[in-house]
Amino acid sequence: MGVAGRPVEESDALVVKKAYYVLGISIAGLSLILLNWLDASAMMFDLMNIKRIILGAMYYMVPMATALAGFTVTQLPATFLLNRVGNRMPMFLGLVLNGLSLIFSTTSSYHTALFLRFLAGMGLGLYLAPSLLLTLGWWSVRGLTRWIQVAYLSSITVLLAISTAMITYITKTTVLYLGVASIVLSMIVLFTMKDVVIIKSASIMAVMNNPDVLMLAIAFSVPWGVYLGLIPLTMHVDGTAGTVALTASLVLTPLLYKYRHAVRVERRKMLFYATTILGGLMALMGIAPPNYVLVAVGFVFTVVLLSILYIINNLVSPILIVQSTSYLLTVSSTIGSIIMIVMGYAIQYLGTLGWITIGILMVISSLIYRILKITL
C-alpha cells in the first residue's frame, strides 16, 4: 500500500519530486542570503569615501562584524521558532529581512548601511538552521531522498566560494533585483512548503549546561572571527582572485568528511594542531605575499571547521544537534565579532606586528583544546 491510496511506486515518485522542490527552494534562498551577507558586506558600495579613508581597514571590518552580530542574535531565536512552529516561519522571516536589507542597501548613509548589514546577518541566522533541518526532515521520510542531505550540506560550502567570486558582478541595480527575488521567495516558502521538523522536546538548556560545547565555542571564536574578517579585507587588497583563493578550499569539506576516518590523529589533537598552524599562517600574512598564503589559510580553516562540527556531532544526542550548533555559533560569533574589530585595529595601527599579534592570539586559543574533558 502507498500513501493516501496511491501505489507505493507513485508515492515514492511524489516524495522524490517534492524532495527536488524542497532542495531547490532551500538552495535558492541560501544563495540570495549569502550574496547579501558576504558580497554586500565586503563591498558596502564604497559608501562615503571619506569614511573609508578615515577608517582604513576598519571600514571593511565593521560591516562584516555587524552582519556577524545580526547572525549571532538570531541563532537561538531561530532554534526556538523551529522547535515551536516548524521550519517555514523562521525561513520566511529570514528571507524577508534579507530582501529588505538588499532593497535598501543602496543608501548613501554609512550608519544606515551598517544597520542593513545587521539585518542581513539576522536573515542568515533565521534561515540557515531551519532550512538545514528541513532537508534533514525530508531525508528521514524516505531512503530515496537521503541524497538531499549531502547535496544541501555541500551547497553551503560551494555557495560560500561562489558568492565571493560573484562580488564583481554585484551592483546597486543588481541588489534591488536580488532583494525583490528574496521577498518573492519568502512568499513561496510560506505558502507552498510544509513544516517537516518540529522538535518541541529538545531543550536548549540541555546544551548550554554542557561545558565542553561552551569551551569549543570559545576556542573556535578566534578562527571564526578572523576568517570572516579576512573576506572583505582580502577583497579590498587582492580582489576577486584573493577571495576565491581564501574560500575555495571550503568546497573540499564533503570530500574531507567522507575520508575523515583515514586520519588517525585524535580529534582534539587535530583541532589543536590545525588551529596552531592557522595562527602561524596569520602571522605570515603581514610578512609574506598574501596570495601565497591565502589558499593554505582557507584549507586549514576548513579542517578546523570540519573538526569542530564533527566533534559536536559525536558529543551530543542526535536530537540536540541543531541546538548544539546554534549555541556553538552564538557564542563563537559573539566573541568572533569582537575579535574581528580587534583584528581591524591591530592591522591598521600595528601593521605586520598586528598580524603577528592575531596569530599569537589564535595559538593561545588553541590551548583550550588541550584542556577539554570531552569523552568520545
C-alpha positions as CSV (number, residue, x, y, z in Angstrom):
1,M,0.0,0.0,0.0
2,G,1.1,3.5,-0.7
3,V,0.1,6.9,0.9
4,A,-3.5,8.2,0.6
5,G,-4.5,5.3,-1.5
6,R,-1.6,5.7,-4.0
7,P,0.6,2.8,-5.1
8,V,4.0,2.6,-3.4
9,E,5.8,3.4,-6.7
10,E,3.7,6.5,-7.2
11,S,4.1,7.7,-3.6
12,D,7.9,7.3,-3.8
13,A,7.9,9.3,-7.1
14,L,5.9,12.1,-5.4
15,V,8.3,12.1,-2.5
16,V,11.4,12.4,-4.8
17,K,9.7,15.1,-6.8
18,K,8.9,17.0,-3.6
19,A,12.5,16.5,-2.4
20,Y,13.8,18.2,-5.6
21,Y,11.5,21.1,-4.9
22,V,12.5,21.5,-1.3
23,L,16.2,21.2,-2.1
24,G,15.9,23.7,-5.0
25,I,14.0,26.3,-2.9
26,S,16.4,25.9,0.0
27,I,19.5,26.4,-2.1
28,A,17.9,29.4,-3.9
29,G,17.2,31.1,-0.6
30,L,20.6,30.4,0.8
31,S,22.3,31.7,-2.4
32,L,20.4,35.0,-2.1
33,I,21.3,35.3,1.6
34,L,25.0,34.6,1.1
35,L,25.3,37.0,-1.8
36,N,24.0,39.7,0.6
37,W,25.8,38.6,3.7
38,L,29.2,38.2,2.1
39,D,29.2,40.4,-1.0
40,A,27.4,43.5,0.2
41,S,29.3,43.3,3.5
42,A,32.6,43.2,1.6
43,M,31.7,46.0,-0.9
44,M,29.5,48.5,1.0
45,F,29.3,50.0,-2.5
46,D,32.2,52.3,-1.4
47,L,29.8,54.4,0.6
48,M,31.1,57.8,1.7
49,N,34.7,57.8,0.6
50,I,35.7,60.0,3.5
51,K,34.6,57.2,5.9
52,R,36.7,54.7,4.0
53,I,39.8,56.9,4.1
54,I,39.4,57.8,7.8
55,L,38.6,54.3,9.0
56,G,41.1,52.4,6.7
57,A,41.0,48.7,7.4
58,M,38.2,49.2,9.9
59,Y,35.9,50.4,7.1
60,Y,35.9,46.8,5.7
61,M,35.9,45.0,9.0
62,V,32.9,46.8,10.7
63,P,30.3,45.8,8.1
64,M,31.1,42.1,8.3
65,A,31.3,42.3,12.1
66,T,27.9,43.9,12.2
67,A,26.5,41.2,9.9
68,L,28.0,38.6,12.2
69,A,26.3,40.3,15.2
70,G,23.0,40.1,13.4
71,F,23.7,36.4,12.8
72,T,24.5,35.9,16.4
73,V,21.3,37.4,17.9
74,T,19.0,35.2,15.8
75,Q,20.7,31.8,16.3
76,L,18.8,30.9,19.5
77,P,15.5,32.6,18.5
78,A,15.6,30.7,15.2
79,T,16.0,27.5,17.1
80,F,13.1,28.4,19.4
81,L,10.9,29.1,16.4
82,L,12.0,25.9,14.8
83,N,11.1,23.9,17.9
84,R,7.7,25.6,18.4
85,V,6.2,26.4,15.0
86,G,8.4,24.5,12.5
87,N,10.6,25.4,9.5
88,R,8.6,27.8,7.4
89,M,8.2,30.8,9.7
90,P,11.9,31.4,10.5
91,M,12.8,30.7,6.9
92,F,10.2,33.2,5.8
93,L,11.4,35.9,8.2
94,G,15.0,35.3,7.2
95,L,14.2,35.8,3.5
96,V,12.1,38.9,4.3
97,L,14.8,40.6,6.3
98,N,17.4,39.6,3.7
99,G,15.2,41.2,1.0
100,L,14.7,44.4,2.9
101,S,18.4,44.6,3.5
102,L,19.2,44.2,-0.2
103,I,16.5,46.6,-1.4
104,F,17.6,49.5,0.8
105,S,21.4,48.7,0.6
106,T,22.0,51.5,-1.9
107,T,21.7,54.1,0.9
108,S,24.3,56.8,1.0
109,S,24.4,56.7,4.8
110,Y,27.2,54.6,6.3
111,H,25.3,54.1,9.6
112,T,22.1,53.1,7.8
113,A,24.2,50.7,5.7
114,L,25.5,49.1,8.9
115,F,22.0,48.6,10.2
116,L,21.2,46.9,6.9
117,R,24.2,44.7,7.4
118,F,22.8,43.7,10.8
119,L,19.5,42.8,9.1
120,A,21.5,40.7,6.5
121,G,23.1,38.8,9.4
122,M,19.7,38.2,11.0
123,G,18.4,36.9,7.7
124,L,21.1,34.2,7.6
125,G,20.7,33.4,11.3
126,L,16.9,32.8,10.9
127,Y,17.3,30.9,7.6
128,L,20.3,28.5,8.0
129,A,19.3,26.0,10.7
130,P,15.6,25.7,9.8
131,S,16.5,25.1,6.1
132,L,19.1,22.6,7.0
133,L,16.6,20.7,9.3
134,L,14.0,20.9,6.5
135,T,16.3,18.9,4.2
136,L,17.1,16.5,7.1
137,G,13.4,16.1,7.6
138,W,12.8,15.0,4.0
139,W,15.8,12.7,4.3
140,S,14.1,10.9,7.2
141,V,10.9,10.5,5.2
142,R,12.2,8.1,2.5
143,G,15.5,6.4,1.9
144,L,15.2,7.5,-1.7
145,T,15.6,11.2,-0.6
146,R,18.7,10.7,1.6
147,W,20.9,12.2,-1.1
148,I,19.5,15.7,-0.5
149,Q,21.2,15.9,2.9
150,V,24.6,15.6,1.2
151,A,23.5,17.9,-1.6
152,Y,22.4,20.7,0.7
153,L,25.4,20.5,3.0
154,S,27.7,20.6,0.0
155,S,25.8,23.5,-1.4
156,I,26.6,25.6,1.7
157,T,30.3,25.4,1.2
158,V,30.1,25.7,-2.6
159,L,27.9,28.8,-2.3
160,L,30.4,30.4,0.1
161,A,33.1,30.1,-2.6
162,I,30.8,31.1,-5.5
163,S,29.5,34.2,-3.6
164,T,33.0,35.6,-3.2
165,A,33.7,35.0,-6.9
166,M,30.4,36.9,-7.8
167,I,31.3,40.0,-6.0
168,T,32.5,41.9,-9.1
169,Y,29.1,41.3,-10.7
170,I,27.0,42.8,-7.8
171,T,26.0,46.3,-8.5
172,K,23.5,48.8,-7.0
173,T,21.0,47.7,-9.6
174,T,21.6,44.0,-9.1
175,V,20.9,44.2,-5.4
176,L,17.5,45.6,-6.0
177,Y,16.5,42.6,-8.1
178,L,18.1,40.2,-5.6
179,G,16.1,41.9,-2.8
180,V,12.8,41.6,-4.7
181,A,13.6,37.9,-5.5
182,S,14.2,37.3,-1.8
183,I,10.8,38.7,-0.9
184,V,9.1,36.7,-3.6
185,L,10.9,33.5,-2.5
186,S,9.8,34.2,1.1
187,M,6.1,34.0,0.0
188,I,6.8,30.8,-1.9
189,V,8.3,29.3,1.2
190,L,5.4,30.4,3.4
191,F,2.6,29.2,1.1
192,T,4.0,26.2,-0.8
193,M,6.2,24.4,1.7
194,K,5.3,22.3,4.7
195,D,6.8,22.1,8.2
196,V,8.7,18.9,8.3
197,V,10.7,19.1,11.6
198,I,9.2,20.2,14.9
199,I,11.2,19.1,18.0
200,K,9.3,20.5,20.9
201,S,11.0,18.2,23.4
202,A,14.6,19.4,22.7
203,S,15.7,22.0,25.2
204,I,18.4,24.4,24.5
205,M,19.3,24.3,28.2
206,A,20.5,20.7,27.8
207,V,23.2,22.1,25.5
208,M,24.0,25.2,27.5
209,N,24.7,23.1,30.6
210,N,27.4,21.2,28.7
211,P,30.8,22.9,29.5
212,D,32.6,21.2,26.6
213,V,30.3,22.8,24.0
214,L,30.9,26.2,25.6
215,M,34.7,25.7,25.6
216,L,34.7,24.5,22.0
217,A,32.7,27.6,21.0
218,I,35.1,29.9,22.8
219,A,38.2,28.3,21.2
220,F,36.5,28.4,17.8
221,S,35.6,32.1,18.0
222,V,39.1,33.3,17.1
223,P,39.5,31.3,13.9
224,W,35.8,32.0,13.0
225,G,36.0,35.8,13.5
226,V,39.4,36.2,11.9
227,Y,38.5,34.1,8.8
228,L,35.3,36.1,8.2
229,G,37.2,39.3,8.7
230,L,39.7,38.3,6.1
231,I,37.0,38.0,3.4
232,P,36.2,41.8,3.0
233,L,39.9,42.7,3.7
234,T,41.2,40.3,1.1
235,M,38.6,41.6,-1.4
236,H,39.9,45.1,-0.9
237,V,43.6,44.2,-1.1
238,D,43.8,41.3,-3.5
239,G,40.5,41.5,-5.4
240,T,38.4,38.5,-6.5
241,A,41.3,36.2,-7.1
242,G,42.3,36.6,-3.4
243,T,38.9,35.9,-2.0
244,V,38.4,32.9,-4.2
245,A,41.8,31.6,-3.0
246,L,40.7,32.1,0.6
247,T,37.3,30.4,0.2
248,A,37.8,27.7,-2.5
249,S,39.0,25.1,0.0
250,L,35.6,25.1,1.7
251,V,34.4,23.2,-1.3
252,L,36.5,20.2,-0.2
253,T,34.5,19.9,3.0
254,P,32.3,17.0,1.8
255,L,35.3,15.1,0.5
256,L,37.3,15.6,3.7
257,Y,34.3,14.5,5.7
258,K,33.9,11.3,3.6
259,Y,37.5,10.3,4.3
260,R,37.6,11.6,7.9
261,H,38.3,8.1,9.3
262,A,41.5,7.9,7.3
263,V,43.1,10.4,9.7
264,R,44.3,8.6,12.8
265,V,45.1,11.7,14.9
266,E,42.8,12.1,18.0
267,R,40.2,14.8,17.3
268,R,41.2,17.2,20.0
269,K,44.8,17.0,18.9
270,M,43.7,17.6,15.3
271,L,42.0,20.8,16.3
272,F,45.0,21.9,18.4
273,Y,47.4,21.3,15.5
274,A,45.2,22.8,12.9
275,T,44.4,26.0,14.9
276,T,48.1,26.4,15.8
277,I,49.1,26.1,12.2
278,L,46.4,28.6,11.3
279,G,47.8,31.0,13.8
280,G,51.2,30.7,12.3
281,L,49.8,31.4,8.8
282,M,48.0,34.5,10.1
283,A,51.4,35.8,11.5
284,L,52.8,35.3,8.0
285,M,50.1,37.4,6.4
286,G,52.0,40.5,7.4
287,I,55.4,39.5,6.2
288,A,54.8,37.2,3.2
289,P,52.9,37.8,-0.1
290,P,49.3,37.1,0.9
291,N,48.3,35.3,-2.3
292,Y,50.8,32.6,-1.4
293,V,49.3,32.1,2.0
294,L,45.5,32.5,1.4
295,V,45.0,29.1,-0.1
296,A,46.7,27.5,2.9
297,V,44.7,29.6,5.3
298,G,41.5,28.6,3.6
299,F,42.4,24.9,3.7
300,V,43.5,24.9,7.4
301,F,40.4,26.8,8.4
302,T,38.3,24.2,6.6
303,V,39.9,21.5,8.6
304,V,39.2,23.4,11.8
305,L,35.6,23.9,10.9
306,L,35.0,20.3,9.9
307,S,36.7,19.0,13.1
308,I,34.6,21.3,15.3
309,L,31.3,20.2,13.6
310,Y,32.4,16.5,13.8
311,I,33.2,16.7,17.5
312,I,29.8,18.4,18.2
313,N,28.1,15.7,16.1
314,N,29.6,13.0,18.3
315,L,29.4,14.9,21.6
316,V,25.6,15.3,21.9
317,S,22.5,13.3,21.2
318,P,21.2,13.5,17.6
319,I,18.1,15.3,18.7
320,L,20.3,18.1,20.1
321,I,22.5,18.7,17.0
322,V,20.6,21.8,15.9
323,Q,20.6,23.2,19.4
324,S,24.3,22.4,19.9
325,T,25.3,24.0,16.6
326,S,23.2,27.1,17.3
327,Y,24.7,27.5,20.7
328,L,28.2,27.0,19.3
329,L,27.7,29.6,16.6
330,T,26.0,32.0,19.1
331,V,29.0,32.0,21.5
332,S,31.7,31.9,18.8
333,S,30.0,34.6,16.7
334,T,29.6,36.9,19.7
335,I,33.3,36.7,20.6
336,G,34.2,36.4,16.9
337,S,32.6,39.8,16.0
338,I,34.7,41.4,18.8
339,I,37.8,39.6,17.6
340,M,37.1,40.9,14.1
341,I,37.1,44.5,15.3
342,V,40.3,43.9,17.3
343,M,41.9,42.4,14.2
344,G,41.0,45.5,12.2
345,Y,42.5,47.9,14.7
346,A,45.6,45.7,15.1
347,I,46.2,45.6,11.3
348,Q,45.5,49.3,10.9
349,Y,47.7,50.6,13.6
350,L,50.4,47.9,14.1
351,G,50.8,46.6,10.5
352,T,53.0,43.5,10.4
353,L,53.0,43.3,14.2
354,G,49.2,43.4,14.2
355,W,49.1,40.2,12.0
356,I,51.6,38.6,14.4
357,T,49.5,39.6,17.4
358,I,46.4,38.0,15.8
359,G,48.4,34.8,15.1
360,I,49.6,34.6,18.7
361,L,46.0,35.1,19.9
362,M,44.9,32.2,17.8
363,V,47.6,29.9,19.0
364,I,46.7,30.8,22.6
365,S,43.0,29.9,21.8
366,S,44.1,26.5,20.5
367,L,45.4,25.6,24.0
368,I,41.7,25.3,25.1
369,Y,41.6,22.0,23.1
370,R,44.4,20.6,25.3
371,I,42.3,21.0,28.5
372,L,38.9,19.9,27.3
373,K,37.4,16.8,29.1
374,I,35.5,15.6,26.1
375,T,34.6,11.9,26.2
376,L,34.2,10.4,22.7
